[in-house]
C-alpha cells in the first residue's frame, strides 16, 4: 500500500494540496477537507454530478459500486477515472479540479450546520 500511496501522491501533485487518507479498505482524496476522489481496488474514482457525469460516460467510465450486506449494490457519486489520464498530468489535473468543484457544490448545497 505504501508504494500505491507514493504513486498517488505523485500523480495528484499537480492538483496541489491533496491529502490522501485511508478509509474503508481504500483511500480517499481530499482537498480543503472535502473528499473528491476514491482509490479502491486499484482504480481511481472522481466525484461527479449532473454537470461532469457526461464526460465520464462519454469515456465509457463506470460508477463506483459496492455490495451491501443484503446483497444489493449501491452506486455512489463517483466515476472511474479514464485510464488514459494517468499519462496526461495536465488533463488529470483538470478532471481532478472539476471533481473538487463538484465537492464544493455538494457541500454548499448541504444545510449550513452540516457543511465542512
C-alpha positions as CSV (number, residue, x, y, z in Angstrom):
1,X,0.0,0.0,0.0
2,X,2.9,2.4,0.7
3,X,4.0,2.1,-3.0
4,X,0.5,2.9,-4.0
5,X,0.4,5.9,-1.7
6,X,3.7,7.2,-3.1
7,X,2.4,6.8,-6.7
8,X,-0.9,8.5,-5.9
9,X,0.8,11.4,-4.1
10,X,3.0,11.9,-7.2
11,X,0.0,11.6,-9.6
12,X,-2.0,14.2,-7.8
13,X,0.9,16.6,-7.0
14,X,-0.1,18.9,-9.9
15,X,-3.5,19.4,-8.3
16,X,-2.0,20.9,-5.2
17,X,-2.8,20.5,-1.5
18,X,-4.3,17.0,-1.9
19,X,-4.5,14.9,1.2
20,X,-4.8,11.1,0.9
21,X,-6.4,9.2,3.8
22,X,-7.0,5.5,4.4
23,X,-10.7,4.6,4.6
24,X,-12.9,1.6,4.2
25,X,-10.1,-0.6,2.8
26,X,-9.2,2.0,0.2
27,X,-8.1,5.6,0.1
28,X,-9.9,9.0,0.0
29,X,-8.6,12.1,-1.8
30,X,-9.3,15.3,0.0
31,X,-8.7,19.0,-0.7
32,X,-9.7,21.7,1.8
33,X,-11.4,19.0,3.9
34,X,-13.7,17.9,1.1
35,X,-13.5,14.4,-0.4
36,X,-13.3,14.5,-4.2
37,X,-12.0,11.0,-5.0
38,X,-11.6,7.4,-4.0
39,X,-9.0,4.8,-4.7
40,X,-10.4,1.3,-4.4
41,X,-9.4,-2.0,-6.0
42,X,-6.5,-0.4,-7.9
43,X,-8.8,2.1,-9.6
44,X,-9.3,5.9,-9.1
45,X,-12.8,7.3,-8.9
46,X,-13.6,11.0,-9.0
47,X,-16.7,12.8,-7.6
48,X,-19.3,13.6,-10.3
49,X,-22.6,15.5,-10.6
50,X,-25.0,16.2,-13.4
51,X,-22.5,18.7,-15.0
52,X,-19.5,16.4,-15.0
53,X,-21.0,12.9,-15.3
54,X,-21.5,13.1,-19.1
55,X,-17.7,13.5,-19.7
56,X,-17.1,10.3,-17.7
57,X,-19.9,8.4,-19.6
58,X,-18.5,9.6,-22.9
59,X,-15.2,7.9,-22.0
60,X,-17.0,4.7,-21.2
61,X,-16.3,5.0,-17.4
62,X,-18.5,3.3,-14.9
63,X,-19.6,4.4,-11.4
64,X,-18.1,3.2,-8.2
65,X,-20.4,0.5,-6.9
66,X,-20.2,-1.6,-3.7
67,X,-22.2,-4.5,-2.5
68,X,-24.2,-4.2,0.8
69,X,-24.8,-7.0,3.4
70,X,-28.3,-7.6,2.0
71,X,-26.9,-8.3,-1.5
72,X,-27.9,-5.0,-3.1
73,X,-25.5,-2.9,-5.0
74,X,-25.1,0.8,-4.2
75,X,-23.6,3.3,-6.6
76,X,-22.0,6.4,-5.2
77,X,-21.5,9.7,-7.0
78,X,-18.0,8.7,-8.1
79,X,-16.9,7.5,-11.6
80,X,-13.8,5.7,-12.6
81,X,-11.1,8.0,-13.9
82,X,-10.3,7.3,-17.6
83,X,-7.1,5.3,-17.6
84,X,-5.6,7.5,-20.3
85,X,-5.4,10.3,-17.9
86,X,-2.7,8.7,-15.7
87,X,-0.3,9.5,-18.6
88,X,-1.5,13.1,-19.0
89,X,-0.9,15.1,-15.9
90,X,-2.3,18.3,-17.3
91,X,-5.7,16.7,-18.2
92,X,-5.7,14.7,-15.0
93,X,-5.3,17.9,-13.1
94,X,-8.3,19.4,-15.0
95,X,-10.5,16.4,-14.2
96,X,-9.5,16.4,-10.5
97,X,-10.2,20.1,-10.2
98,X,-13.6,19.6,-11.8
99,X,-14.2,16.8,-9.1
100,X,-13.1,19.3,-6.4
101,X,-15.6,21.8,-7.8
102,X,-18.3,19.1,-7.6
103,X,-17.4,18.5,-3.9
104,X,-17.6,22.3,-3.3
105,X,-21.0,22.5,-4.9
106,X,-22.3,19.5,-3.0
107,X,-21.0,20.9,0.3
108,X,-22.7,24.3,-0.5
109,X,-26.0,22.5,-1.1
110,X,-25.9,21.0,2.4
111,X,-27.7,22.7,5.3
112,X,-25.4,25.2,7.0
113,X,-25.0,23.1,10.1
114,X,-23.7,20.1,8.0
115,X,-21.1,22.0,5.9
116,X,-17.4,21.5,6.3
